[in-house]
Amino acid sequence: MALLADYVVMRDISPNPGTFPAGERTFIVDLPGDIVVTGFGQSPFLMFVVRAPAGSINLEIDVNGQRLLNLAEFNAPIGQTTIHEVVDRTLLRAGSRNDFVFRVVSAQANAALRISNIILWFQRDSI
């Protein structure tokens, strides 16, 4: 069986995940049924750009109600940073709705955050 790389663009603009310094933003993605969620070496990954030019922020990311990432005291004072995070295959629902929640749980008073270019990369069976 051959595998094919594929992706879903969740957001390509600069959303604010809620009202800061605390808040959240949910992105809903319907994944194809032939996404590979078994085996080793085929792990999907989430990629996004973060801009946090002022202050530090505690950011959490959940996938379908399970914690994927906790960025404690994150800041990107030089502009922007691209983050790539491997997604545990067991967190994704092939052929179904998947919820990705970006949540700011706390931040310094002068903190700012922008997230953009949110993309989920995965492999799927090709026929």
N, C-alpha and C positions, 0 to 999 in steps of 0.2 A: 504494500500500500504506500502510495506516495503522499507526502505532506506538502502543504502549501502555506506560506506565510500570509497572514491577512491582518486587518486592523479595523477598529471602529474609532472614529473621531467623536468624542463625547462633547467637546467644546473647543472652538478655535478662536474665541475672543477672550477678553480678560474679565472673567466674572469675579465678583466679590462674594465669597462664600458666606453670605449673611451680613448682619450688621456688626461692625467691629467696635470694640476689641473682641467681642465674642459673637459667635453665630455659626451657621452651617449652611451648606448648599448640597443638594442631592442631584445626582445625574443618573438617569435611568437608561439602561442599555439592553436591548433585546439581542441576545447572541444567537448565531446560527446553530442548528442542531448538530452539525458535524465538527464542531470545535473539539480539538483533542484535549481531553481533561484526564487522561491516564498516561502512565509511563513516565520515564525519566528523560530529561533533556528537552521536553517540549513545554516547559512552563511558560504560561503567558506572563507578560509584564506590563505594568502601567507606567506611562511616561507623561510628564507634565513639566511646565515651566512655572517657576515660582519667583515672584518679585516681592521682597520684603525690605525695602530700602531704609526703613526707620524702625528701631526697636526690635525686640525679640518676641516671637510668637510661639505658642505651643499648639501645634497642628496635629490632628488625628485624622486618619482615613480609614473608613470601614467599608467592607464589601459584604453585602447581604447580611448585615448585622454583626459581622465578625471583624475584629481589628486587624487591619493590614499593616498600618504604619503609625508610629508615634514620633513626630519630630519635636522634641523638647527644646525649648529656647532656640528655635531656628531663626536665623536672620541671613540676609543676603545683601550686605552693605554695598557691594560693588555693582549692583544692578539686578541681574537675574541668574538663576541657577536652574539647570535641567536635572530632574530627578527621575531615575529609572528604578522601579521597585518590582521584584518578582512577585507574582500573585500565586499563592498556593492554589493548585488546581481544584482542590476540594471546596474552595470558596465560590467558584463560578457555577452557574446553572446553564448548561448547554441547552439551546433551543427554548430559552425562557427569559423572563425579565430579571435583570440584575441591577441592584441599587449600589451606587458608589457615593458615599457621604464624606465630604470634606468638612471638617469641623475645627474651628478655632475655640479651644477651651479656655485659654487665657492669653493675655498679651500685655506688654508694657503700654503705658498711657499714650505714648507717641507712635505706637506701632501701626504699620500699614501692610497690607497683603493683597497681592493680585496673583491669580492662578490662571494660566491659559494653556492652549495646545495640549489638552488632555486627550491622550490616545491610549487605547488598550490594544496591544499587539498579542496575537495568538496564532496557533497553527490549526489547520483543518485538513480533514481527509480530502484528497482530490480523487475524482472518479474518472 
